[in-house]
Amino acid sequence: MSTSLRTQFLPPSTSLELSDMYSVHALIIGEIVKLFDESVWSIRDVIRRIEVDRIGTVKRGPNYPRLHDLARHANHSSETLDVAVETLTSMLSQHERFSATEQSSVNLDPNISQQTRQNLRFQLQMLRSLAHRSKANESRLRNEIDLAFNLVAQQDTKMAVQISEAAQKNGAAMKTMAVLTLAFLPATFVSTLFSMSFFNFSPGNESRKGAWVVSENIWIYWAITLPLTLATVVLWLAWESGCSVARTLRR
């Protein structure tokens, strides 16, 4: 039976003896360690490509869903490795107890038992090393996510500064226009007012002096202008109040 199992399951190079029932477990664990090794290093390779392509990632924009999905896989890898380490540690303790209590009853060679135990300890150390590598992958990936976020925030800050500088320049131009408007507004108002037909200047001659004639209907101008100005101010205040309430509700 032992020879048949060795021929079917054990590679020719192995030194394990199937007379120890834990040898089969050691063989299976060896294959599991290979799968863990491939998984951990494949995640590491993806993270390395992300680290090398940092500038391109910033230009294109970070793919946060992909980064978080990769972080989920890294966390899952660390979790399964921790479970595997705990399981193998318990299995090794059970093998030591089995070797100490049941060795004589099953007629097990102490050298074979010691060989199996050494193999299990080696696999345990491999799993612990891979667990450390997986933790390092998590840290490196978390660092890349934080770096991508900080670089994007830095770009947004630079853009905000540029927008602020442009707004300041526009504000200076508008201020200049406002000052010029205020400077010419009194003269414009006076010239417009006296150019209306309500005012009439009669130039003088040799027999009489020049004189200003004001129409008796000048009150019509003030009767229309003052209420219209007041209504404009009231509508503007109502508009500003409504906009302020809408902004408060959106917050």
QUIMO-V123866 format. One record per residue. N is the residue number from 1. SS is DSSP state (A for helix, B for strand, O for the rest). Layout:
BEGIN
N/SS, N/SS
END
This chain:
BEGIN
1/O, 2/A, 3/A, 4/A, 5/A, 6/A, 7/A, 8/A, 9/A, 10/O, 11/O, 12/O, 13/O, 14/O, 15/O, 16/O, 17/O, 18/O, 19/O, 20/O, 21/O, 22/A, 23/A, 24/A, 25/A, 26/A, 27/A, 28/A, 29/A, 30/A, 31/A, 32/A, 33/A, 34/A, 35/A, 36/A, 37/A, 38/A, 39/A, 40/A, 41/A, 42/A, 43/A, 44/A, 45/A, 46/A, 47/A, 48/A, 49/A, 50/A, 51/A, 52/A, 53/O, 54/A, 55/A, 56/A, 57/A, 58/A, 59/A, 60/A, 61/O, 62/O, 63/O, 64/A, 65/A, 66/A, 67/A, 68/A, 69/A, 70/A, 71/A, 72/A, 73/A, 74/A, 75/A, 76/A, 77/A, 78/A, 79/A, 80/A, 81/A, 82/A, 83/A, 84/A, 85/A, 86/A, 87/A, 88/A, 89/A, 90/A, 91/A, 92/A, 93/A, 94/A, 95/A, 96/A, 97/A, 98/A, 99/A, 100/A, 101/A, 102/O, 103/O, 104/O, 105/O, 106/O, 107/O, 108/O, 109/O, 110/A, 111/A, 112/A, 113/A, 114/A, 115/A, 116/A, 117/A, 118/A, 119/A, 120/A, 121/A, 122/A, 123/A, 124/A, 125/A, 126/A, 127/A, 128/A, 129/A, 130/A, 131/A, 132/A, 133/A, 134/A, 135/A, 136/A, 137/A, 138/A, 139/A, 140/A, 141/A, 142/A, 143/A, 144/A, 145/A, 146/A, 147/A, 148/A, 149/A, 150/A, 151/A, 152/A, 153/A, 154/A, 155/A, 156/A, 157/A, 158/A, 159/A, 160/A, 161/A, 162/A, 163/A, 164/A, 165/A, 166/A, 167/A, 168/A, 169/A, 170/A, 171/A, 172/A, 173/A, 174/A, 175/A, 176/A, 177/A, 178/A, 179/A, 180/A, 181/A, 182/A, 183/A, 184/A, 185/A, 186/A, 187/A, 188/A, 189/A, 190/A, 191/A, 192/A, 193/A, 194/A, 195/O, 196/O, 197/O, 198/O, 199/B, 200/B, 201/B, 202/B, 203/O, 204/O, 205/O, 206/O, 207/O, 208/O, 209/O, 210/O, 211/B, 212/B, 213/B, 214/B, 215/O, 216/O, 217/O, 218/A, 219/A, 220/A, 221/A, 222/A, 223/A, 224/A, 225/A, 226/A, 227/A, 228/A, 229/A, 230/A, 231/A, 232/A, 233/A, 234/A, 235/A, 236/A, 237/A, 238/A, 239/A, 240/A, 241/A, 242/A, 243/A, 244/A, 245/A, 246/A, 247/A, 248/A, 249/A, 250/A, 251/O
END
